[in-house]
Structure formats: structure tokens, C-alpha cells
């Protein structure tokens, strides 16, 4: 998905989901403390095929444009 498509069609959906989670305190404090740094691991509880990594990454870059995302697999990997 290109940057324009992501911005116009997806970003508002991600932001709405984040607003809902933040208002119900589902998002850890780390996500909105600018002075904090950390690491996130995506852990799959069952075997399957990975999909949606671009959206997964975009969630974090919307919260902080300086976020660095390093992926060790690609969509379609088992």
C-alpha cells in the first residue's frame, strides 16, 4: 500500500481505534509518554500466516513519527 492510500484510507481508522483504547486506558502508558523508549514484540499464539504488517507498523509510526520498525518476516510467511 502506498503512503497516500495509507494516509487517506487507513490512518483515520487506526486513529479512531487508538482514541477508543486510550480513553478506556487499554493502551499502555508507554505509548503516550514521549520521553519513554521501548521495544515491542509481535507474538503469535498459534500457527498461521502473517498478514497486516504494514498496518501494524503504521500504528506505531502514527504515535511517534521517529519510531523505527524492524520486521523479521513478511506478509504471507507462515
Backbone as CSV, one residue per row, in Angstrom:
resi,resn,N_x,N_y,N_z,CA_x,CA_y,CA_z,C_x,C_y,C_z
1,UNK,0.862,-1.177,0.000,0.000,0.000,0.000,0.900,1.228,0.000
2,UNK,0.612,2.181,-0.857,1.469,3.365,-0.892,1.081,4.353,0.212
3,UNK,1.954,5.324,0.441,1.766,6.278,1.547,0.462,7.071,1.413
4,UNK,0.097,7.474,0.212,-1.139,8.254,0.013,-2.361,7.406,0.358
5,UNK,-2.383,6.165,-0.125,-3.505,5.273,0.185,-3.603,5.044,1.682
6,UNK,-2.467,4.795,2.322,-2.457,4.578,3.771,-3.014,5.803,4.486
7,UNK,-2.549,6.978,4.107,-2.978,8.213,4.770,-4.470,8.474,4.587
8,UNK,-4.957,8.328,3.366,-6.350,8.661,3.070,-7.344,7.595,3.505
9,UNK,-6.968,6.334,3.444,-7.940,5.279,3.683,-7.766,4.537,4.998
10,UNK,-6.601,4.577,5.592,-6.348,3.738,6.764,-6.063,4.537,8.032
11,UNK,-5.303,5.624,7.913,-4.893,6.361,9.111,-6.066,6.739,10.002
12,UNK,-7.163,7.211,9.437,-8.291,7.638,10.278,-8.880,6.450,11.045
13,UNK,-8.857,5.257,10.469,-9.367,4.076,11.173,-8.449,3.696,12.336
14,UNK,-7.146,3.750,12.086,-6.182,3.470,13.160,-6.344,4.484,14.285
15,UNK,-6.440,5.766,13.930,-6.576,6.815,14.951,-7.853,6.658,15.758
16,UNK,-8.951,6.284,15.126,-10.209,6.058,15.854,-10.064,4.907,16.848
17,UNK,-9.412,3.832,16.429,-9.185,2.696,17.321,-8.290,3.096,18.491
18,UNK,-7.241,3.877,18.215,-6.357,4.332,19.287,-7.086,5.251,20.262
19,UNK,-7.927,6.149,19.734,-8.690,7.052,20.608,-9.585,6.259,21.540
20,UNK,-10.223,5.223,21.014,-11.101,4.384,21.834,-10.304,3.677,22.920
21,UNK,-9.148,3.111,22.546,-8.318,2.391,23.508,-7.737,3.323,24.558
22,UNK,-7.272,4.497,24.138,-6.669,5.436,25.082,-7.717,5.924,26.082
23,UNK,-8.940,6.180,25.628,-9.969,6.666,26.541,-10.381,5.595,27.544
24,UNK,-10.211,4.321,27.188,-10.542,3.256,28.136,-9.295,2.706,28.824
25,UNK,-8.174,3.379,28.612,-6.886,3.037,29.225,-6.408,1.642,28.847
26,UNK,-6.741,1.177,27.622,-6.243,-0.106,27.141,-4.813,-0.013,26.628
27,UNK,-4.397,1.170,26.198,-3.049,1.348,25.658,-2.100,1.609,26.821
28,UNK,-0.990,0.877,26.881,-0.046,1.086,27.980,0.452,2.534,28.041
29,UNK,0.756,2.989,29.221,1.257,4.342,29.447,2.456,4.634,28.559
30,UNK,3.265,3.633,28.284,4.467,3.811,27.462,4.145,4.445,26.120
31,UNK,2.991,4.139,25.549,2.663,4.621,24.204,2.507,6.125,24.135
32,UNK,2.187,6.781,25.232,1.994,8.220,25.127,2.839,9.020,26.096
33,UNK,3.930,8.450,26.573,4.937,9.210,27.303,6.093,9.457,26.345
34,UNK,6.226,10.665,25.863,7.212,10.987,24.830,8.650,10.676,25.265
35,UNK,8.940,10.749,26.553,10.312,10.537,26.989,10.656,9.053,27.152
36,UNK,9.703,8.182,26.970,9.935,6.749,27.136,10.405,6.123,25.834
37,UNK,11.157,5.061,25.982,11.515,4.268,24.815,11.291,2.804,25.186
38,UNK,11.151,1.993,24.194,10.894,0.590,24.480,10.963,-0.246,23.220
39,UNK,10.568,-1.471,23.368,10.607,-2.429,22.273,9.318,-3.235,22.318
40,UNK,8.807,-3.562,21.142,7.577,-4.338,21.035,7.867,-5.600,20.246
41,UNK,7.383,-6.727,20.742,7.473,-7.978,20.006,6.065,-8.417,19.651
42,UNK,5.850,-8.753,18.402,4.585,-9.320,17.950,4.707,-10.825,18.100
43,UNK,3.896,-11.398,18.974,3.969,-12.821,19.263,2.673,-13.481,18.802
44,UNK,2.796,-14.511,17.990,1.630,-15.257,17.518,1.424,-16.457,18.435
45,UNK,0.205,-16.624,18.918,-0.100,-17.704,19.856,-0.395,-19.029,19.163
46,UNK,-0.655,-18.976,17.865,-0.938,-20.193,17.106,-0.248,-20.106,15.758
47,UNK,-0.058,-21.257,15.127,0.493,-21.280,13.780,-0.475,-20.600,12.829
48,UNK,0.061,-19.964,11.807,-0.786,-19.301,10.820,0.061,-18.606,9.784
49,UNK,-0.568,-17.749,9.035,0.109,-16.966,8.001,0.028,-15.496,8.398
50,UNK,1.167,-14.844,8.409,1.230,-13.444,8.855,0.624,-12.521,7.795
51,UNK,-0.129,-11.547,8.255,-0.738,-10.560,7.358,-0.939,-9.257,8.126
52,UNK,-0.841,-8.146,7.428,-1.119,-6.848,8.037,0.063,-6.170,8.695
53,UNK,1.264,-6.548,8.332,2.441,-5.953,8.967,2.572,-4.462,8.673
54,UNK,2.145,-4.039,7.510,2.216,-2.614,7.174,1.302,-1.794,8.093
55,UNK,0.125,-2.311,8.369,-0.808,-1.638,9.285,-0.248,-1.678,10.705
56,UNK,0.265,-2.838,11.124,0.888,-2.981,12.439,1.959,-1.909,12.632
57,UNK,2.832,-1.751,11.640,3.902,-0.756,11.713,3.343,0.657,11.766
58,UNK,2.312,0.912,10.978,1.735,2.264,10.888,1.148,2.720,12.216
59,UNK,0.594,1.818,12.991,0.058,2.179,14.305,1.128,2.882,15.129
60,UNK,2.316,2.337,15.149,3.387,2.896,15.970,3.960,4.177,15.377
61,UNK,4.055,4.263,14.050,4.582,5.485,13.455,3.577,6.635,13.539
62,UNK,2.290,6.326,13.647,1.314,7.395,13.890,1.467,7.958,15.297
63,UNK,1.802,7.106,16.248,2.007,7.565,17.623,3.296,8.364,17.759
64,UNK,4.320,7.979,16.988,5.603,8.671,17.046,6.302,8.491,15.700
65,UNK,6.408,9.569,14.954,6.989,9.508,13.617,8.449,9.047,13.626
66,UNK,9.116,9.135,14.767,10.519,8.714,14.865,10.666,7.229,15.177
67,UNK,9.552,6.525,15.301,9.597,5.093,15.603,10.303,4.338,14.481
68,UNK,11.147,3.409,14.879,11.824,2.550,13.915,11.203,1.161,14.015
69,UNK,10.771,0.625,12.892,10.144,-0.696,12.853,11.068,-1.643,12.101
70,UNK,11.398,-2.749,12.743,12.238,-3.765,12.123,11.431,-5.060,12.075
71,UNK,11.150,-5.530,10.882,10.361,-6.745,10.701,11.281,-7.892,10.299
72,UNK,11.029,-9.068,10.841,11.846,-10.246,10.552,11.102,-11.252,9.683
73,UNK,9.943,-10.854,9.181,9.175,-11.694,8.272,8.377,-10.764,7.373
74,UNK,7.644,-11.331,6.421,6.837,-10.511,5.525,5.438,-11.108,5.433
75,UNK,4.482,-10.304,4.992,3.136,-10.821,4.796,3.182,-12.060,3.913
76,UNK,2.454,-13.072,4.312,2.420,-14.334,3.568,3.308,-15.405,4.161
77,UNK,4.229,-15.020,5.060,5.081,-16.022,5.713,4.260,-16.852,6.696
78,UNK,4.653,-18.117,6.829,3.996,-18.972,7.822,4.659,-18.818,9.161
